[in-house]
Amino acid sequence: MKLVTLLSRTIAPALLLSIILSGNAQAIGYWGTYSSTMWDTPYQYFTDEDWKIAEDSLQDTLNTAKDGEPRAWSNPKTKSSGEFTVLKTVARKGQQCREVKMIASAKKLRRVSGIAFCPAEGGGWVAIPGHTRKKY
């Protein structure tokens, strides 16, 4: 079973996409809140293809988006969609980190959450747990 599939089906949104794939310099962070589960959220309906599209979009957002610039993604096959917006870029422990608002939609369900990301050693980004716990 693919890691993304395993995560998307078994771990609460607080941990979903907390994946760091150093070879591809991809990092996806926390979706949702620490007290919730993924049931009754869009994540339970995401396919592997949805996760891949979302991962690519988040990576692009972290690397190239200006603060306040929304980046939408969608999968026409499943009608799942989302949006990433860098709320602000902040200095944290000598690094330029990015606070990101994340929106996910699938099967008429919608979830808005956020997390901060900082550059990872060797490239890519790593989610900083608990750094952004705002309600959006």
N, C-alpha and C positions, 0 to 999 in steps of 0.2 A: 504494500500500500504506500502511495506517495506520502511524503511528510506533510505536504499541504493538505491532502485529503484527510489524513489522520488528525491533524490539528483542527481542521474545520469541522470535524464531526465529534471531537471528544473534549475540547478545551474551551473554557469560558472565554467570552470576547476580550476579557482583560488580558488574556495571553495570546489570543489569535494573532497570527502574523508577526509574532515576536521571533522572527526568523532572521538569522544573519548568515548569508551565504557568501563567505569571504571571497571565493573564487570569482563569483560574478559581481561582487561588490554590491549586493542587494541587501537591504534591511527593511523590514516592515515592522511596525510597532503595534502597540496595544490598541485594540478596538473595543470601546465600551468601558464600562465601569468595573471596579474590582468586586462589587457585590453581586453582579448579575451573572446569568448564564447565557448561553447562546440560544436557548430555546425562545421562541417567539421573537426572534430577531432575523434580519435578512441573512445573516451568516449561515444559518442552518440550510439555506437554499442555494448557496454559492456552489458552482461546479468548479472543477479544476481549472477550466478555462477562465471563469470569472476571477478566480484568485490570481491567475497569471496576468490578466489584463490589469487588475487592481495593483498588483506588485509593480508592474512596469510603469503604470501611471504615477504611483507614489515615488518611485525612484526618480522619474523625470521631474516631478514636482520638487523634490528635495534638492536636486542638482541644478535646476534652471529657473524655477518660478521666482518672481519678485514677491516681496511681502504683500499680502492682500490679493494676490492673483489666483483665482480659482482654476483648477484643472479638472475637468470632468472626464469620466470614463464610462463606457457602456459595452455591453455584450448583446448585440442584436438577436443572437440565437436564444438567449435565456431571458432577455429583457432586464437583467440585473444591471445596476448602474451605481455610480458613486461620484464623489467629488472630494478633492484634496485642496485645501487652501493653507498656505503658510501664513499664519497670523502675524508672526514676527520672528526676526532673527536676533538671537541674544548671545552674549558672551557667557560661557559656563566653563569654569576651570580651564581658561585659556583657549577654548574652542568656540567657533561660531556654530551655535546650535539653532535649530529651527523648531518652533512650536506650530503644530499642524492640526487644523480642524478637519475631521474626516466624516463624510456622509456616505452611508451605504443603503441601497434599496434593492429589494427583491420580493416578489410575490406580495405586493402591496404593503410590505413592512419597510420601515425607515428607521435608521439609527444614526444619531449624531454624537460624535465623541472627539477626543483629541489626545495628543501626546507630543512630547518633545523628542527630537532626534538629534544626536550629535555624531560627528564624523567617527567612523570606526577605524581601528588600527588596520592598515593594509587596504583601506578604501571602503567605500560604501557608508552606510549609516547604521547606528544602533539606537534603539528606543530607550528612553530614560524613564523607567517606571515611576509613577507617582509625581512626576514633574509637572504635568498638566492635568489637573483634575477639575477643570472648569465645567460648568453646565453651559451648553450652547443653545 
